[in-house]
Amino acid sequence: MALFQLYMGLVEIGVGLLPAGGGCMNLWKRFVTTTPDAVDVKDLAAFFLPVFMAIATAKYSNSAAEARANGFLRPVDRIVFNRDYLIGEAKKEVLRMVDAGYAPPPKQKLRVLGEAAQGMAEAELFNMQSAGYVSEYDVFLAKRIAFVIGGGDARTGSAIDEEAMLKLEREAFVDFFKEEKTMARVEAMLTTGKPLRN
């Protein structure tokens, strides 16, 4: 459930981190699991680039409809047009879920692009860095993000457990926090409220 005016995204790269705690995994999962079973998608690159670019460029929505189009909201997530009704509608939705016997969705295996993700990401990043859109440190961070959503060292087209991708997220998050430039970005955001480009 979301208000029609929704600013939503995975913007952690702005402070030198990646969306851990399920951010990377869930966005990837939204893309690869919303295709009907009858459609056999052979080329995971069609999913990889939008997910990678959304995370690596800190893309965010300006509305709930845009958030849905970007994969941040699911097609079934309701959009409310009046802020005064948002909490009431959310409460009704939760009570409906309880009455229907809601259970968390089962964990599933996720098809990943594997090692091919690195090459695709590097091509995009080379172009962005050449044009001056990203810094050298942004490229460093984005390559690791590609590694995570690509499924690490998995073979192209293979399937990995959700837990495996969550583990890759956690490892990258901890590694990023050891970097001086990440610490500088976090400090700048906390003290000035503005992102630091370093």
C-alpha positions in Angstrom: 0.0 0.0 0.0 1.4 3.4 -1.0 0.3 7.0 -1.3 0.2 8.1 -4.9 2.9 10.7 -4.2 5.7 8.3 -3.3 9.5 8.9 -3.3 11.0 5.5 -3.2 14.2 3.9 -4.2 17.4 2.1 -3.2 19.7 5.1 -2.7 22.3 3.6 -0.4 25.1 4.0 -2.9 24.9 7.7 -2.1 26.5 6.9 1.3 28.9 4.3 -0.1 26.8 1.3 0.8 24.4 -1.1 -1.0 20.9 -2.0 -0.1 21.5 -4.9 2.2 18.9 -6.5 4.5 17.2 -7.8 1.4 17.2 -4.7 -0.8 19.2 -6.1 -3.7 17.7 -9.6 -3.4 14.1 -8.4 -3.3 14.4 -6.1 -6.3 16.0 -8.9 -8.3 13.4 -11.3 -7.1 10.6 -8.9 -8.1 11.9 -8.8 -11.7 12.7 -12.5 -12.2 9.6 -13.9 -10.5 6.9 -11.7 -11.9 7.2 -13.3 -15.4 4.4 -15.9 -15.8 5.7 -19.5 -15.8 4.4 -19.9 -19.4 7.0 -17.4 -20.5 10.4 -18.9 -20.7 12.8 -16.0 -20.4 16.2 -17.1 -21.8 18.0 -13.8 -21.5 18.4 -12.6 -17.9 20.2 -9.5 -19.1 16.8 -8.0 -19.8 16.3 -8.1 -16.0 19.8 -7.5 -14.9 20.4 -4.1 -16.4 17.3 -2.3 -15.0 17.9 -3.8 -11.5 21.6 -2.9 -11.6 21.1 0.6 -12.9 18.3 1.3 -10.3 20.7 0.4 -7.5 24.0 1.7 -8.9 22.5 5.1 -9.8 20.3 5.5 -6.7 17.2 5.7 -8.9 14.0 6.8 -7.1 10.4 7.3 -8.0 8.4 10.5 -8.0 5.1 8.7 -7.7 3.6 5.4 -6.7 2.9 4.6 -10.4 6.6 5.2 -11.2 7.7 3.1 -8.3 5.5 0.2 -9.6 7.0 0.7 -13.1 10.5 0.6 -11.6 9.8 -2.6 -9.7 9.9 -1.0 -6.3 6.2 -1.8 -5.8 4.5 -5.0 -6.9 1.6 -4.9 -9.4 -0.7 -6.0 -6.6 0.3 -3.2 -4.2 -2.6 -0.8 -3.8 -2.2 2.9 -4.4 -4.2 5.4 -2.2 -4.9 8.9 -3.5 -5.8 10.6 -0.3 -3.2 10.8 2.5 -6.0 11.0 5.1 -7.1 7.5 4.2 -3.7 5.8 4.0 -3.5 4.4 7.5 -7.1 3.3 7.6 -6.7 1.5 4.3 -3.5 -0.1 5.4 -5.2 -1.4 8.6 -8.1 -2.8 6.5 -5.6 -4.5 4.2 -3.8 -6.1 7.2 -7.0 -7.3 8.7 -8.0 -8.8 5.3 -4.7 -10.6 5.2 -5.2 -12.0 8.7 -8.7 -13.2 7.8 -7.4 -14.9 4.7 -4.8 -16.8 6.7 -1.7 -15.0 5.5 1.5 -16.9 5.6 4.9 -15.6 4.4 5.7 -16.6 0.8 8.0 -19.6 0.7 11.6 -19.0 -0.1 12.6 -19.9 -3.6 15.6 -20.3 -5.8 16.4 -17.3 -8.0 17.8 -17.5 -11.5 20.9 -15.3 -11.8 23.1 -13.9 -14.6 26.2 -15.2 -12.8 29.7 -14.2 -14.0 28.3 -12.6 -17.1 26.8 -9.8 -14.9 30.3 -8.4 -14.3 31.0 -7.9 -18.0 27.7 -6.2 -18.6 28.1 -3.9 -15.6 31.7 -3.0 -16.6 30.5 -1.9 -20.1 27.8 0.3 -18.6 30.1 1.8 -16.0 32.9 2.5 -18.5 30.4 4.6 -20.5 29.1 6.4 -17.4 32.6 7.1 -16.1 33.8 8.4 -19.5 30.9 10.8 -19.5 31.6 12.0 -16.0 28.4 10.7 -14.5 30.1 8.5 -11.9 33.3 8.8 -9.8 36.0 6.1 -9.6 34.6 5.1 -6.2 31.1 4.9 -7.6 32.4 2.4 -10.1 34.2 0.4 -7.4 30.9 0.2 -5.4 28.8 -0.6 -8.5 31.0 -3.5 -9.6 30.4 -5.1 -6.2 26.7 -4.5 -6.5 26.8 -6.2 -9.9 28.5 -9.2 -8.2 25.8 -9.4 -5.6 22.8 -9.2 -7.9 24.5 -11.4 -10.4 24.7 -14.2 -7.8 28.4 -14.0 -7.1 30.5 -16.7 -8.8 27.4 -18.6 -9.9 27.2 -19.9 -13.5 25.1 -17.9 -16.0 21.5 -19.0 -15.8 21.9 -21.1 -12.7 19.6 -20.7 -9.7 20.7 -19.8 -6.2 18.9 -19.8 -2.8 17.6 -16.4 -1.6 19.9 -16.9 1.5 23.0 -17.1 -0.8 22.2 -13.6 -2.3 21.4 -12.2 1.2 24.9 -13.5 2.3 26.5 -11.7 -0.6 24.7 -8.5 0.4 25.8 -8.8 4.0 29.4 -9.4 3.0 29.5 -6.4 0.6 27.8 -4.1 3.2 30.5 -5.0 5.8 33.3 -4.6 3.3 32.0 -1.2 2.2 31.9 0.1 5.7 35.6 -0.7 6.1 36.4 1.8 3.2 37.5 5.3 4.1 35.5 6.8 1.3 32.3 5.2 2.6 33.0 6.5 6.0 33.5 10.0 4.6 30.2 9.7 2.7 28.3 8.6 5.7 29.8 11.4 7.8 29.0 14.0 5.2 25.4 12.8 5.0 25.0 12.9 8.8 26.6 16.3 9.2 25.4 18.2 6.1 22.4 16.2 4.9 23.9 16.1 1.5 25.7 13.3 -0.4 29.4 13.5 -0.9 30.9 12.7 -4.3 34.3 11.3 -3.7 
